[in-house]
Amino acid sequence: MTAVFTQIILRNLHRMSSNISSFSSGIRRMARGLTITSLVIAVLLLLIFGLDLATGMPFKKQSVPLDIVFVLCSFGLALLGWTTWRELE
């Protein structure tokens, strides 16, 4: 009786492992896409708020402390995206 249950469990585990391997390429592709998206957003934030901090162009320096915080956050987001990208390779 237990041998039958063991065979059923092993068969189901084999099916699950084959399904996981077929999904891993799609999941990896999605993770890379999201990582690239985070890097692009970090660069855009750095450009927008760095320009505002330096020249006052987009927002006319409405809030300098907020510009500094957004520049720091963009560096943090870029760091997280970069380390995730390195992990995915």
mmCIF file as gemmi writes it, N, C-alpha and C atoms, coordinates in Angstrom:
data_model
loop_
_atom_site.group_PDB
_atom_site.id
_atom_site.type_symbol
_atom_site.label_atom_id
_atom_site.label_alt_id
_atom_site.label_comp_id
_atom_site.label_asym_id
_atom_site.label_entity_id
_atom_site.label_seq_id
_atom_site.pdbx_PDB_ins_code
_atom_site.Cartn_x
_atom_site.Cartn_y
_atom_site.Cartn_z
_atom_site.occupancy
_atom_site.B_iso_or_equiv
_atom_site.pdbx_formal_charge
_atom_site.auth_seq_id
_atom_site.auth_asym_id
_atom_site.pdbx_PDB_model_num
ATOM 1 N N . MET Axp A 1 ? 0.812 -1.196 0 1 0 ? 1 A 1
ATOM 2 C CA . MET Axp A 1 ? 0 0 0 1 0 ? 1 A 1
ATOM 3 C C . MET Axp A 1 ? 0.858 1.263 0 1 0 ? 1 A 1
ATOM 4 N N . THR Axp A 2 ? 1.871 1.293 0.86 1 0 ? 2 A 1
ATOM 5 C CA . THR Axp A 2 ? 2.724 2.474 0.893 1 0 ? 2 A 1
ATOM 6 C C . THR Axp A 2 ? 3.589 2.579 -0.357 1 0 ? 2 A 1
ATOM 7 N N . ALA Axp A 3 ? 3.893 1.434 -0.986 1 0 ? 3 A 1
ATOM 8 C CA . ALA Axp A 3 ? 4.679 1.464 -2.219 1 0 ? 3 A 1
ATOM 9 C C . ALA Axp A 3 ? 3.885 2.148 -3.334 1 0 ? 3 A 1
ATOM 10 N N . VAL Axp A 4 ? 2.576 1.942 -3.348 1 0 ? 4 A 1
ATOM 11 C CA . VAL Axp A 4 ? 1.717 2.58 -4.355 1 0 ? 4 A 1
ATOM 12 C C . VAL Axp A 4 ? 1.699 4.095 -4.13 1 0 ? 4 A 1
ATOM 13 N N . PHE Axp A 5 ? 1.551 4.502 -2.869 1 0 ? 5 A 1
ATOM 14 C CA . PHE Axp A 5 ? 1.564 5.939 -2.57 1 0 ? 5 A 1
ATOM 15 C C . PHE Axp A 5 ? 2.916 6.566 -2.908 1 0 ? 5 A 1
ATOM 16 N N . THR Axp A 6 ? 3.984 5.853 -2.65 1 0 ? 6 A 1
ATOM 17 C CA . THR Axp A 6 ? 5.315 6.345 -2.971 1 0 ? 6 A 1
ATOM 18 C C . THR Axp A 6 ? 5.473 6.529 -4.473 1 0 ? 6 A 1
ATOM 19 N N . GLN Axp A 7 ? 4.983 5.579 -5.262 1 0 ? 7 A 1
ATOM 20 C CA . GLN Axp A 7 ? 5.057 5.698 -6.716 1 0 ? 7 A 1
ATOM 21 C C . GLN Axp A 7 ? 4.23 6.883 -7.211 1 0 ? 7 A 1
ATOM 22 N N . ILE Axp A 8 ? 3.053 7.066 -6.637 1 0 ? 8 A 1
ATOM 23 C CA . ILE Axp A 8 ? 2.204 8.193 -7.032 1 0 ? 8 A 1
ATOM 24 C C . ILE Axp A 8 ? 2.891 9.517 -6.698 1 0 ? 8 A 1
ATOM 25 N N . ILE Axp A 9 ? 3.478 9.611 -5.521 1 0 ? 9 A 1
ATOM 26 C CA . ILE Axp A 9 ? 4.157 10.845 -5.116 1 0 ? 9 A 1
ATOM 27 C C . ILE Axp A 9 ? 5.354 11.113 -6.019 1 0 ? 9 A 1
ATOM 28 N N . LEU Axp A 10 ? 6.143 10.087 -6.312 1 0 ? 10 A 1
ATOM 29 C CA . LEU Axp A 10 ? 7.3 10.275 -7.175 1 0 ? 10 A 1
ATOM 30 C C . LEU Axp A 10 ? 6.89 10.68 -8.585 1 0 ? 10 A 1
ATOM 31 N N . ARG Axp A 11 ? 5.809 10.1 -9.1 1 0 ? 11 A 1
ATOM 32 C CA . ARG Axp A 11 ? 5.321 10.462 -10.427 1 0 ? 11 A 1
ATOM 33 C C . ARG Axp A 11 ? 4.869 11.919 -10.455 1 0 ? 11 A 1
ATOM 34 N N . ASN Axp A 12 ? 4.162 12.347 -9.42 1 0 ? 12 A 1
ATOM 35 C CA . ASN Axp A 12 ? 3.711 13.736 -9.36 1 0 ? 12 A 1
ATOM 36 C C . ASN Axp A 12 ? 4.881 14.703 -9.201 1 0 ? 12 A 1
ATOM 37 N N . LEU Axp A 13 ? 5.887 14.322 -8.417 1 0 ? 13 A 1
ATOM 38 C CA . LEU Axp A 13 ? 7.071 15.17 -8.282 1 0 ? 13 A 1
ATOM 39 C C . LEU Axp A 13 ? 7.795 15.307 -9.617 1 0 ? 13 A 1
ATOM 40 N N . HIS Axp A 14 ? 7.866 14.228 -10.374 1 0 ? 14 A 1
ATOM 41 C CA . HIS Axp A 14 ? 8.51 14.298 -11.686 1 0 ? 14 A 1
ATOM 42 C C . HIS Axp A 14 ? 7.741 15.234 -12.619 1 0 ? 14 A 1
ATOM 43 N N . ARG Axp A 15 ? 6.427 15.161 -12.596 1 0 ? 15 A 1
ATOM 44 C CA . ARG Axp A 15 ? 5.613 16.066 -13.42 1 0 ? 15 A 1
ATOM 45 C C . ARG Axp A 15 ? 5.809 17.516 -12.999 1 0 ? 15 A 1
ATOM 46 N N . MET Axp A 16 ? 5.853 17.741 -11.679 1 0 ? 16 A 1
ATOM 47 C CA . MET Axp A 16 ? 6.034 19.111 -11.192 1 0 ? 16 A 1
ATOM 48 C C . MET Axp A 16 ? 7.398 19.66 -11.582 1 0 ? 16 A 1
ATOM 49 N N . SER Axp A 17 ? 8.436 18.835 -11.508 1 0 ? 17 A 1
ATOM 50 C CA . SER Axp A 17 ? 9.774 19.319 -11.851 1 0 ? 17 A 1
ATOM 51 C C . SER Axp A 17 ? 9.882 19.621 -13.337 1 0 ? 17 A 1
ATOM 52 N N . SER Axp A 18 ? 9.215 18.86 -14.185 1 0 ? 18 A 1
ATOM 53 C CA . SER Axp A 18 ? 9.264 19.165 -15.612 1 0 ? 18 A 1
ATOM 54 C C . SER Axp A 18 ? 8.491 20.448 -15.916 1 0 ? 18 A 1
ATOM 55 N N . ASN Axp A 19 ? 7.403 20.711 -15.186 1 0 ? 19 A 1
ATOM 56 C CA . ASN Axp A 19 ? 6.67 21.962 -15.374 1 0 ? 19 A 1
ATOM 57 C C . ASN Axp A 19 ? 7.486 23.16 -14.9 1 0 ? 19 A 1
ATOM 58 N N . ILE Axp A 20 ? 8.201 23.005 -13.807 1 0 ? 20 A 1
ATOM 59 C CA . ILE Axp A 20 ? 9.012 24.104 -13.285 1 0 ? 20 A 1
ATOM 60 C C . ILE Axp A 20 ? 10.126 24.45 -14.265 1 0 ? 20 A 1
ATOM 61 N N . SER Axp A 21 ? 10.761 23.461 -14.855 1 0 ? 21 A 1
ATOM 62 C CA . SER Axp A 21 ? 11.855 23.757 -15.792 1 0 ? 21 A 1
ATOM 63 C C . SER Axp A 21 ? 11.338 24.451 -17.04 1 0 ? 21 A 1
ATOM 64 N N . SER Axp A 22 ? 10.117 24.166 -17.469 1 0 ? 22 A 1
ATOM 65 C CA . SER Axp A 22 ? 9.592 24.854 -18.649 1 0 ? 22 A 1
ATOM 66 C C . SER Axp A 22 ? 9.189 26.287 -18.316 1 0 ? 22 A 1
ATOM 67 N N . PHE Axp A 23 ? 8.825 26.557 -17.065 1 0 ? 23 A 1
ATOM 68 C CA . PHE Axp A 23 ? 8.448 27.915 -16.677 1 0 ? 23 A 1
ATOM 69 C C . PHE Axp A 23 ? 9.659 28.78 -16.333 1 0 ? 23 A 1
ATOM 70 N N . SER Axp A 24 ? 10.787 28.175 -16.035 1 0 ? 24 A 1
ATOM 71 C CA . SER Axp A 24 ? 11.921 28.955 -15.546 1 0 ? 24 A 1
ATOM 72 C C . SER Axp A 24 ? 12.431 29.94 -16.587 1 0 ? 24 A 1
ATOM 73 N N . SER Axp A 25 ? 12.391 29.601 -17.865 1 0 ? 25 A 1
ATOM 74 C CA . SER Axp A 25 ? 12.871 30.548 -18.876 1 0 ? 25 A 1
ATOM 75 C C . SER Axp A 25 ? 11.937 31.748 -18.976 1 0 ? 25 A 1
ATOM 76 N N . GLY Axp A 26 ? 10.635 31.532 -18.861 1 0 ? 26 A 1
ATOM 77 C CA . GLY Axp A 26 ? 9.696 32.649 -18.887 1 0 ? 26 A 1
ATOM 78 C C . GLY Axp A 26 ? 9.821 33.537 -17.67 1 0 ? 26 A 1
ATOM 79 N N . ILE Axp A 27 ? 10.019 32.923 -16.524 1 0 ? 27 A 1
ATOM 80 C CA . ILE Axp A 27 ? 10.187 33.698 -15.294 1 0 ? 27 A 1
ATOM 81 C C . ILE Axp A 27 ? 11.482 34.489 -15.352 1 0 ? 27 A 1
ATOM 82 N N . ARG Axp A 28 ? 12.538 33.873 -15.863 1 0 ? 28 A 1
ATOM 83 C CA . ARG Axp A 28 ? 13.825 34.562 -15.969 1 0 ? 28 A 1
ATOM 84 C C . ARG Axp A 28 ? 13.722 35.744 -16.933 1 0 ? 28 A 1
ATOM 85 N N . ARG Axp A 29 ? 12.999 35.561 -18.047 1 0 ? 29 A 1
ATOM 86 C CA . ARG Axp A 29 ? 12.811 36.644 -19.013 1 0 ? 29 A 1
ATOM 87 C C . ARG Axp A 29 ? 12.033 37.8 -18.376 1 0 ? 29 A 1
ATOM 88 N N . MET Axp A 30 ? 11.011 37.467 -17.597 1 0 ? 30 A 1
ATOM 89 C CA . MET Axp A 30 ? 10.228 38.5 -16.931 1 0 ? 30 A 1
ATOM 90 C C . MET Axp A 30 ? 11.072 39.234 -15.889 1 0 ? 30 A 1
ATOM 91 N N . ALA Axp A 31 ? 11.895 38.512 -15.15 1 0 ? 31 A 1
ATOM 92 C CA . ALA Axp A 31 ? 12.752 39.142 -14.142 1 0 ? 31 A 1
ATOM 93 C C . ALA Axp A 31 ? 13.756 40.075 -14.799 1 0 ? 31 A 1
ATOM 94 N N . ARG Axp A 32 ? 14.317 39.678 -15.925 1 0 ? 32 A 1
ATOM 95 C CA . ARG Axp A 32 ? 15.254 40.564 -16.631 1 0 ? 32 A 1
ATOM 96 C C . ARG Axp A 32 ? 14.548 41.805 -17.154 1 0 ? 32 A 1
ATOM 97 N N . GLY Axp A 33 ? 13.345 41.632 -17.665 1 0 ? 33 A 1
ATOM 98 C CA . GLY Axp A 33 ? 12.588 42.786 -18.15 1 0 ? 33 A 1
ATOM 99 C C . GLY Axp A 33 ? 12.266 43.769 -17.044 1 0 ? 33 A 1
ATOM 100 N N . LEU Axp A 34 ? 11.867 43.254 -15.888 1 0 ? 34 A 1
ATOM 101 C CA . LEU Axp A 34 ? 11.571 44.134 -14.757 1 0 ? 34 A 1
ATOM 102 C C . LEU Axp A 34 ? 12.83 44.813 -14.226 1 0 ? 34 A 1
ATOM 103 N N . THR Axp A 35 ? 13.946 44.109 -14.281 1 0 ? 35 A 1
ATOM 104 C CA . THR Axp A 35 ? 15.204 44.707 -13.841 1 0 ? 35 A 1
ATOM 105 C C . THR Axp A 35 ? 15.629 45.833 -14.769 1 0 ? 35 A 1
ATOM 106 N N . ILE Axp A 36 ? 15.512 45.612 -16.071 1 0 ? 36 A 1
ATOM 107 C CA . ILE Axp A 36 ? 15.841 46.666 -17.034 1 0 ? 36 A 1
ATOM 108 C C . ILE Axp A 36 ? 14.901 47.851 -16.852 1 0 ? 36 A 1
ATOM 109 N N . THR Axp A 37 ? 13.63 47.574 -16.598 1 0 ? 37 A 1
ATOM 110 C CA . THR Axp A 37 ? 12.675 48.65 -16.354 1 0 ? 37 A 1
ATOM 111 C C . THR Axp A 37 ? 13.064 49.467 -15.133 1 0 ? 37 A 1
ATOM 112 N N . SER Axp A 38 ? 13.505 48.809 -14.075 1 0 ? 38 A 1
ATOM 113 C CA . SER Axp A 38 ? 13.912 49.555 -12.875 1 0 ? 38 A 1
ATOM 114 C C . SER Axp A 38 ? 15.14 50.41 -13.146 1 0 ? 38 A 1
ATOM 115 N N . LEU Axp A 39 ? 16.066 49.91 -13.95 1 0 ? 39 A 1
ATOM 116 C CA . LEU Axp A 39 ? 17.247 50.711 -14.287 1 0 ? 39 A 1
ATOM 117 C C . LEU Axp A 39 ? 16.873 51.921 -15.137 1 0 ? 39 A 1
ATOM 118 N N . VAL Axp A 40 ? 15.957 51.743 -16.07 1 0 ? 40 A 1
ATOM 119 C CA . VAL Axp A 40 ? 15.513 52.863 -16.905 1 0 ? 40 A 1
ATOM 120 C C . VAL Axp A 40 ? 14.803 53.917 -16.053 1 0 ? 40 A 1
ATOM 121 N N . ILE Axp A 41 ? 13.953 53.469 -15.137 1 0 ? 41 A 1
ATOM 122 C CA . ILE Axp A 41 ? 13.249 54.411 -14.257 1 0 ? 41 A 1
ATOM 123 C C . ILE Axp A 41 ? 14.249 55.159 -13.377 1 0 ? 41 A 1
ATOM 124 N N . ALA Axp A 42 ? 15.273 54.468 -12.89 1 0 ? 42 A 1
ATOM 125 C CA . ALA Axp A 42 ? 16.283 55.126 -12.058 1 0 ? 42 A 1
ATOM 126 C C . ALA Axp A 42 ? 17.016 56.206 -12.85 1 0 ? 42 A 1
ATOM 127 N N . VAL Axp A 43 ? 17.355 55.922 -14.104 1 0 ? 43 A 1
ATOM 128 C CA . VAL Axp A 43 ? 18.045 56.916 -14.931 1 0 ? 43 A 1
ATOM 129 C C . VAL Axp A 43 ? 17.129 58.099 -15.216 1 0 ? 43 A 1
ATOM 130 N N . LEU Axp A 44 ? 15.856 57.831 -15.498 1 0 ? 44 A 1
ATOM 131 C CA . LEU Axp A 44 ? 14.922 58.928 -15.748 1 0 ? 44 A 1
ATOM 132 C C . LEU Axp A 44 ? 14.74 59.815 -14.519 1 0 ? 44 A 1
ATOM 133 N N . LEU Axp A 45 ? 14.616 59.194 -13.354 1 0 ? 45 A 1
ATOM 134 C CA . LEU Axp A 45 ? 14.505 59.985 -12.119 1 0 ? 45 A 1
ATOM 135 C C . LEU Axp A 45 ? 15.751 60.821 -11.876 1 0 ? 45 A 1
ATOM 136 N N . LEU Axp A 46 ? 16.903 60.218 -12.123 1 0 ? 46 A 1
ATOM 137 C CA . LEU Axp A 46 ? 18.15 60.951 -11.939 1 0 ? 46 A 1
ATOM 138 C C . LEU Axp A 46 ? 18.236 62.129 -12.9 1 0 ? 46 A 1
ATOM 139 N N . LEU Axp A 47 ? 17.846 61.926 -14.146 1 0 ? 47 A 1
ATOM 140 C CA . LEU Axp A 47 ? 17.882 63.023 -15.119 1 0 ? 47 A 1
ATOM 141 C C . LEU Axp A 47 ? 16.913 64.145 -14.759 1 0 ? 47 A 1
ATOM 142 N N . ILE Axp A 48 ? 15.693 63.776 -14.45 1 0 ? 48 A 1
ATOM 143 C CA . ILE Axp A 48 ? 14.676 64.802 -14.176 1 0 ? 48 A 1
ATOM 144 C C . ILE Axp A 48 ? 15.035 65.617 -12.937 1 0 ? 48 A 1
ATOM 145 N N . PHE Axp A 49 ? 15.311 64.934 -11.832 1 0 ? 49 A 1
ATOM 146 C CA . PHE Axp A 49 ? 15.547 65.659 -10.592 1 0 ? 49 A 1
ATOM 147 C C . PHE Axp A 49 ? 16.969 66.201 -10.498 1 0 ? 49 A 1
ATOM 148 N N . GLY Axp A 50 ? 17.919 65.57 -11.19 1 0 ? 50 A 1
ATOM 149 C CA . GLY Axp A 50 ? 19.255 66.137 -11.256 1 0 ? 50 A 1
ATOM 150 C C . GLY Axp A 50 ? 19.274 67.428 -12.067 1 0 ? 50 A 1
ATOM 151 N N . LEU Axp A 51 ? 18.523 67.447 -13.179 1 0 ? 51 A 1
ATOM 152 C CA . LEU Axp A 51 ? 18.411 68.686 -13.953 1 0 ? 51 A 1
ATOM 153 C C . LEU Axp A 51 ? 17.705 69.775 -13.165 1 0 ? 51 A 1
ATOM 154 N N . ASP Axp A 52 ? 16.684 69.411 -12.432 1 0 ? 52 A 1
ATOM 155 C CA . ASP Axp A 52 ? 15.985 70.409 -11.625 1 0 ? 52 A 1
ATOM 156 C C . ASP Axp A 52 ? 16.903 70.957 -10.535 1 0 ? 52 A 1
ATOM 157 N N . LEU Axp A 53 ? 17.703 70.083 -9.954 1 0 ? 53 A 1
ATOM 158 C CA . LEU Axp A 53 ? 18.628 70.521 -8.912 1 0 ? 53 A 1
ATOM 159 C C . LEU Axp A 53 ? 19.729 71.411 -9.49 1 0 ? 53 A 1
ATOM 160 N N . ALA Axp A 54 ? 20.21 71.066 -10.684 1 0 ? 54 A 1
ATOM 161 C CA . ALA Axp A 54 ? 21.322 71.818 -11.277 1 0 ? 54 A 1
ATOM 162 C C . ALA Axp A 54 ? 20.858 73.097 -11.976 1 0 ? 54 A 1
ATOM 163 N N . THR Axp A 55 ? 19.782 73.003 -12.762 1 0 ? 55 A 1
ATOM 164 C CA . THR Axp A 55 ? 19.391 74.145 -13.588 1 0 ? 55 A 1
ATOM 165 C C . THR Axp A 55 ? 18.024 74.711 -13.245 1 0 ? 55 A 1
ATOM 166 N N . GLY Axp A 56 ? 17.212 73.952 -12.523 1 0 ? 56 A 1
ATOM 167 C CA . GLY Axp A 56 ? 15.857 74.409 -12.232 1 0 ? 56 A 1
ATOM 168 C C . GLY Axp A 56 ? 14.941 74.292 -13.431 1 0 ? 56 A 1
ATOM 169 N N . MET Axp A 57 ? 15.302 73.425 -14.377 1 0 ? 57 A 1
ATOM 170 C CA . MET Axp A 57 ? 14.568 73.37 -15.633 1 0 ? 57 A 1
ATOM 171 C C . MET Axp A 57 ? 13.145 72.804 -15.528 1 0 ? 57 A 1
ATOM 172 N N . PRO Axp A 58 ? 12.934 71.539 -15.128 1 0 ? 58 A 1
ATOM 173 C CA . PRO Axp A 58 ? 11.547 71.046 -15.207 1 0 ? 58 A 1
ATOM 174 C C . PRO Axp A 58 ? 10.613 71.642 -14.153 1 0 ? 58 A 1
ATOM 175 N N . PHE Axp A 59 ? 11.065 71.775 -12.902 1 0 ? 59 A 1
ATOM 176 C CA . PHE Axp A 59 ? 10.163 72.177 -11.822 1 0 ? 59 A 1
ATOM 177 C C . PHE Axp A 59 ? 10.514 73.525 -11.205 1 0 ? 59 A 1
ATOM 178 N N . LYS Axp A 60 ? 11.467 74.221 -11.754 1 0 ? 60 A 1
ATOM 179 C CA . LYS Axp A 60 ? 11.883 75.553 -11.292 1 0 ? 60 A 1
ATOM 180 C C . LYS Axp A 60 ? 12.313 75.56 -9.824 1 0 ? 60 A 1
ATOM 181 N N . LYS Axp A 61 ? 12.995 74.493 -9.411 1 0 ? 61 A 1
ATOM 182 C CA . LYS Axp A 61 ? 13.529 74.35 -8.043 1 0 ? 61 A 1
ATOM 183 C C . LYS Axp A 61 ? 12.475 74.639 -6.97 1 0 ? 61 A 1
ATOM 184 N N . GLN Axp A 62 ? 11.323 74.019 -7.115 1 0 ? 62 A 1
ATOM 185 C CA . GLN Axp A 62 ? 10.26 74.217 -6.126 1 0 ? 62 A 1
ATOM 186 C C . GLN Axp A 62 ? 10.696 73.754 -4.734 1 0 ? 62 A 1
ATOM 187 N N . SER Axp A 63 ? 11.372 72.612 -4.683 1 0 ? 63 A 1
ATOM 188 C CA . SER Axp A 63 ? 11.796 72.081 -3.393 1 0 ? 63 A 1
ATOM 189 C C . SER Axp A 63 ? 13.146 71.4 -3.563 1 0 ? 63 A 1
ATOM 190 N N . VAL Axp A 64 ? 14.193 72.06 -3.137 1 0 ? 64 A 1
ATOM 191 C CA . VAL Axp A 64 ? 15.542 71.516 -3.264 1 0 ? 64 A 1
ATOM 192 C C . VAL Axp A 64 ? 15.737 70.26 -2.41 1 0 ? 64 A 1
ATOM 193 N N . PRO Axp A 65 ? 15.251 70.211 -1.153 1 0 ? 65 A 1
ATOM 194 C CA . PRO Axp A 65 ? 15.408 68.965 -0.385 1 0 ? 65 A 1
ATOM 195 C C . PRO Axp A 65 ? 14.716 67.768 -1.045 1 0 ? 65 A 1
ATOM 196 N N . LEU Axp A 66 ? 13.58 68.019 -1.663 1 0 ? 66 A 1
ATOM 197 C CA . LEU Axp A 66 ? 12.888 66.931 -2.351 1 0 ? 66 A 1
ATOM 198 C C . LEU Axp A 66 ? 13.681 66.462 -3.572 1 0 ? 66 A 1
ATOM 199 N N . ASP Axp A 67 ? 14.306 67.394 -4.281 1 0 ? 67 A 1
ATOM 200 C CA . ASP Axp A 67 ? 15.166 67.015 -5.403 1 0 ? 67 A 1
ATOM 201 C C . ASP Axp A 67 ? 16.319 66.139 -4.932 1 0 ? 67 A 1
ATOM 202 N N . ILE Axp A 68 ? 16.928 66.516 -3.812 1 0 ? 68 A 1
ATOM 203 C CA . ILE Axp A 68 ? 18.043 65.734 -3.275 1 0 ? 68 A 1
ATOM 204 C C . ILE Axp A 68 ? 17.58 64.337 -2.881 1 0 ? 68 A 1
ATOM 205 N N . VAL Axp A 69 ? 16.42 64.242 -2.252 1 0 ? 69 A 1
ATOM 206 C CA . VAL Axp A 69 ? 15.89 62.94 -1.84 1 0 ? 69 A 1
ATOM 207 C C . VAL Axp A 69 ? 15.607 62.07 -3.061 1 0 ? 69 A 1
ATOM 208 N N . PHE Axp A 70 ? 15.035 62.645 -4.107 1 0 ? 70 A 1
ATOM 209 C CA . PHE Axp A 70 ? 14.748 61.858 -5.301 1 0 ? 70 A 1
ATOM 210 C C . PHE Axp A 70 ? 16.023 61.427 -6.022 1 0 ? 70 A 1
ATOM 211 N N . VAL Axp A 71 ? 17.047 62.247 -6.019 1 0 ? 71 A 1
ATOM 212 C CA . VAL Axp A 71 ? 18.324 61.845 -6.615 1 0 ? 71 A 1
ATOM 213 C C . VAL Axp A 71 ? 18.921 60.684 -5.821 1 0 ? 71 A 1
ATOM 214 N N . LEU Axp A 72 ? 18.884 60.771 -4.501 1 0 ? 72 A 1
ATOM 215 C CA . LEU Axp A 72 ? 19.387 59.673 -3.672 1 0 ? 72 A 1
ATOM 216 C C . LEU Axp A 72 ? 18.582 58.39 -3.873 1 0 ? 72 A 1
ATOM 217 N N . CYS Axp A 73 ? 17.262 58.538 -3.999 1 0 ? 73 A 1
ATOM 218 C CA . CYS Axp A 73 ? 16.414 57.361 -4.242 1 0 ? 73 A 1
ATOM 219 C C . CYS Axp A 73 ? 16.69 56.749 -5.603 1 0 ? 73 A 1
ATOM 220 N N . SER Axp A 74 ? 16.981 57.591 -6.59 1 0 ? 74 A 1
ATOM 221 C CA . SER Axp A 74 ? 17.29 57.045 -7.909 1 0 ? 74 A 1
ATOM 222 C C . SER Axp A 74 ? 18.607 56.272 -7.876 1 0 ? 74 A 1
ATOM 223 N N . PHE Axp A 75 ? 19.588 56.761 -7.087 1 0 ? 75 A 1
ATOM 224 C CA . PHE Axp A 75 ? 20.825 55.999 -6.92 1 0 ? 75 A 1
ATOM 225 C C . PHE Axp A 75 ? 20.551 54.663 -6.228 1 0 ? 75 A 1
ATOM 226 N N . GLY Axp A 76 ? 19.692 54.684 -5.221 1 0 ? 76 A 1
ATOM 227 C CA . GLY Axp A 76 ? 19.333 53.442 -4.531 1 0 ? 76 A 1
ATOM 228 C C . GLY Axp A 76 ? 18.63 52.46 -5.448 1 0 ? 76 A 1
ATOM 229 N N . LEU Axp A 77 ? 17.705 52.952 -6.258 1 0 ? 77 A 1
ATOM 230 C CA . LEU Axp A 77 ? 17.004 52.084 -7.206 1 0 ? 77 A 1
ATOM 231 C C . LEU Axp A 77 ? 17.963 51.531 -8.244 1 0 ? 77 A 1
ATOM 232 N N . ALA Axp A 78 ? 18.888 52.345 -8.71 1 0 ? 78 A 1
ATOM 233 C CA . ALA Axp A 78 ? 19.876 51.874 -9.677 1 0 ? 78 A 1
ATOM 234 C C . ALA Axp A 78 ? 20.777 50.806 -9.058 1 0 ? 78 A 1
ATOM 235 N N . LEU Axp A 79 ? 21.158 50.995 -7.8 1 0 ? 79 A 1
ATOM 236 C CA . LEU Axp A 79 ? 21.985 50.002 -7.122 1 0 ? 79 A 1
ATOM 237 C C . LEU Axp A 79 ? 21.242 48.673 -6.981 1 0 ? 79 A 1
ATOM 238 N N . LEU Axp A 80 ? 19.974 48.738 -6.591 1 0 ? 80 A 1
ATOM 239 C CA . LEU Axp A 80 ? 19.182 47.508 -6.468 1 0 ? 80 A 1
ATOM 240 C C . LEU Axp A 80 ? 19.002 46.817 -7.82 1 0 ? 80 A 1
ATOM 241 N N . GLY Axp A 81 ? 18.734 47.603 -8.853 1 0 ? 81 A 1
ATOM 242 C CA . GLY Axp A 81 ? 18.58 47.028 -10.19 1 0 ? 81 A 1
ATOM 243 C C . GLY Axp A 81 ? 19.87 46.411 -10.694 1 0 ? 81 A 1
ATOM 244 N N . TRP Axp A 82 ? 20.995 47.074 -10.44 1 0 ? 82 A 1
ATOM 245 C CA . TRP Axp A 82 ? 22.286 46.571 -10.899 1 0 ? 82 A 1
ATOM 246 C C . TRP Axp A 82 ? 22.655 45.262 -10.194 1 0 ? 82 A 1
ATOM 247 N N . THR Axp A 83 ? 22.457 45.209 -8.887 1 0 ? 83 A 1
ATOM 248 C CA . THR Axp A 83 ? 22.781 43.969 -8.164 1 0 ? 83 A 1
ATOM 249 C C . THR Axp A 83 ? 21.851 42.835 -8.574 1 0 ? 83 A 1
ATOM 250 N N . THR Axp A 84 ? 20.596 43.146 -8.842 1 0 ? 84 A 1
ATOM 251 C CA . THR Axp A 84 ? 19.674 42.11 -9.312 1 0 ? 84 A 1
ATOM 252 C C . THR Axp A 84 ? 20.074 41.623 -10.693 1 0 ? 84 A 1
ATOM 253 N N . TRP Axp A 85 ? 20.492 42.535 -11.563 1 0 ? 85 A 1
ATOM 254 C CA . TRP Axp A 85 ? 20.933 42.149 -12.903 1 0 ? 85 A 1
ATOM 255 C C . TRP Axp A 85 ? 22.151 41.233 -12.825 1 0 ? 85 A 1
ATOM 256 N N . ARG Axp A 86 ? 23.086 41.56 -11.923 1 0 ? 86 A 1
ATOM 257 C CA . ARG Axp A 86 ? 24.282 40.725 -11.765 1 0 ? 86 A 1
ATOM 258 C C . ARG Axp A 86 ? 23.923 39.34 -11.213 1 0 ? 86 A 1
ATOM 259 N N . GLU Axp A 87 ? 22.895 39.287 -10.353 1 0 ? 87 A 1
ATOM 260 C CA . GLU Axp A 87 ? 22.451 38.009 -9.81 1 0 ? 87 A 1
ATOM 261 C C . GLU Axp A 87 ? 21.797 37.139 -10.866 1 0 ? 87 A 1
ATOM 262 N N . LEU Axp A 88 ? 21.107 37.761 -11.811 1 0 ? 88 A 1
ATOM 263 C CA . LEU Axp A 88 ? 20.389 37.004 -12.829 1 0 ? 88 A 1
ATOM 264 C C . LEU Axp A 88 ? 21.318 36.391 -13.87 1 0 ? 88 A 1
ATOM 265 N N . GLU Axp A 89 ? 22.515 36.929 -13.997 1 0 ? 89 A 1
ATOM 266 C CA . GLU Axp A 89 ? 23.457 36.383 -14.991 1 0 ? 89 A 1
ATOM 267 C C . GLU Axp A 89 ? 24.173 35.186 -14.532 1 0 ? 89 A 1
